[in-house]
Amino acid sequence: MIPELRTAIVTIGKTITGLSNRFYWLEAPRDTEYPYAVLSTYGNPQSRDTATKFEEVYINISYYDKSAAGVETIAASGRSKFDDSESSFLLIENKVDRIERLNSRDGKIDKVFMISDQYKIELTKGNSEIYLFTADDNFFVTSADEYILV
């Protein structure tokens, strides 16, 4: 997975209400308290069209809790962060054009309930809008390094 994108997803994931910062890449640490979530890639983790510098990344976010109601609440909070969240991704080397939830499934492993959401993220290689914040003003920086006061 593109490191910049992974960092952005984990940063957003750590803000999910109820997780208390327990959002992990690939696996949760042993003896992690519930609830928590794990991010991974699936399928073809990165499709690429070199002519247009367009890429697709497929991710899976799995939520875990000891109760069905708890995992449903956490998953709903996660969906509110990721569904149609293109503007939440402030990346330097890529622009998130589209994020779409493709599938969702639920299950139970021993006494732990799980909901797993799969997303397709469409990226264009190149600078997205970057916001720089100073104590006095907000500046909008374009990929052409133009500074515009907003």
VOGU-3710 file (C-alpha; in Angstrom, 3 decimals, decimal comma):
1> mipelrtaiv> 0,000/0,000/0,000  1,117/3,542/-0,651  2,642/4,688/2,681  1,171/8,183/2,462  -2,332/6,755/1,963  -1,908/4,185/4,744  -0,826/6,920/7,168  -3,859/9,038/6,246  -6,274/6,113/6,678  -4,817/5,188/10,074
11> tigktitgls> -4,922/8,837/11,175  -8,605/9,102/10,213  -9,334/5,670/11,716  -7,910/6,686/15,078  -10,633/9,362/15,304  -13,483/6,826/15,127  -15,738/7,337/18,135  -15,473/4,524/20,652  -12,163/3,052/19,498  -9,999/5,119/21,855
21> nrfywleapr> -7,210/5,285/19,254  -7,211/1,477/18,719  -6,981/1,416/14,897  -4,144/-0,736/13,551  -2,382/-1,665/10,303  -2,430/-5,439/9,571  -2,961/-6,678/13,134  -3,737/-5,477/16,615  -1,164/-5,983/19,352  -1,670/-9,052/21,506
31> dteypyavls> -4,141/-8,510/24,364  -5,607/-5,356/22,785  -8,758/-4,225/24,574  -12,055/-4,295/22,680  -13,303/-2,596/20,630  -10,639/-2,099/17,978  -10,235/-2,002/14,196  -7,669/-3,384/11,753  -6,799/-2,049/8,290  -5,476/-4,310/5,524
41> tygnpqsrdt> -5,419/-4,509/1,742  -7,149/-7,214/-0,263  -7,357/-8,542/-3,790  -5,169/-6,633/-6,181  -3,816/-4,150/-3,643  -2,764/-1,640/-6,234  -3,972/-1,364/-9,836  -2,229/1,199/-11,954  -2,756/2,958/-15,256  0,590/4,522/-16,139
51> atkfeevyin> -0,808/6,652/-18,949  -3,028/8,708/-16,640  -1,183/8,072/-13,372  -4,430/6,657/-11,985  -4,321/4,019/-9,231  -6,891/1,896/-7,392  -6,234/0,611/-3,896  -8,541/-1,920/-2,229  -8,705/-1,873/1,561  -10,491/-3,810/4,249
61> isyydksaag> -11,379/-2,331/7,638  -12,446/-4,900/10,231  -14,101/-3,843/13,479  -14,095/-6,115/16,547  -16,034/-6,007/19,808  -17,439/-8,355/22,435  -21,051/-7,426/21,650  -23,046/-7,271/18,430  -24,485/-3,867/19,345  -21,019/-2,550/20,177
71> vetiaasgrs> -19,463/-3,615/16,883  -22,423/-2,194/14,941  -21,992/1,161/16,689  -18,245/1,238/16,001  -18,726/0,222/12,340  -21,359/2,943/11,868  -18,939/5,504/13,289  -16,198/4,206/10,981  -18,474/4,399/7,959  -19,280/8,007/8,786
81> kfddsessfl> -15,524/8,719/8,630  -14,750/6,793/5,422  -17,872/6,716/3,208  -17,563/9,515/0,624  -14,626/10,979/2,558  -12,461/12,156/-0,324  -12,023/15,620/1,171  -10,681/14,138/4,439  -7,523/12,895/2,720  -4,938/15,663/2,593
91> lienkvdrie> -2,087/13,959/0,760  1,077/15,420/-0,733  1,916/13,054/-3,591  -1,563/11,761/-4,470  -5,126/12,985/-4,734  -8,023/10,805/-3,572  -10,567/11,073/-6,367  -13,082/8,611/-4,968  -13,600/6,284/-2,024  -16,418/3,774/-2,304
101> rlnsrdgkid> -17,586/1,074/0,097  -17,943/-2,046/-2,034  -18,956/-4,683/0,460  -19,679/-5,327/4,094  -19,870/-8,599/5,965  -20,323/-9,596/9,544  -19,333/-12,589/11,575  -18,451/-13,996/14,940  -15,138/-15,571/15,930  -15,488/-17,406/19,247
111> kvfmisdqyk> -16,988/-14,705/21,493  -15,930/-11,752/19,355  -18,239/-10,029/16,884  -16,777/-8,595/13,679  -17,906/-6,333/10,858  -15,632/-5,984/7,858  -16,021/-3,183/5,288  -14,232/-3,230/1,945  -13,436/-0,038/0,057  -12,025/0,919/-3,308
121> ieltkgnsei> -9,932/4,082/-3,287  -9,203/5,779/-6,615  -6,108/7,971/-6,659  -4,456/10,263/-9,150  -0,713/10,643/-8,815  0,018/14,269/-8,202  -0,471/16,833/-5,520  -3,861/17,291/-3,941  -4,681/20,560/-2,261  -2,573/21,103/0,831
131> ylftaddnff> -3,644/23,409/3,615  -1,022/25,169/5,703  -2,220/26,731/8,909  -0,402/29,530/10,663  -1,308/31,350/13,852  -2,642/34,303/11,861  -3,910/33,094/8,501  -4,882/30,037/6,515  -3,093/29,546/3,223  -4,184/27,303/0,385
141> vtsadeyilv> -1,264/25,787/-1,516  -1,820/24,357/-4,983  0,302/21,755/-6,722  1,907/24,592/-8,660  3,147/26,010/-5,349  0,864/29,010/-5,537  -0,107/30,470/-2,178  -3,636/31,765/-1,887  -5,008/33,336/1,296  -8,324/31,730/2,279
//
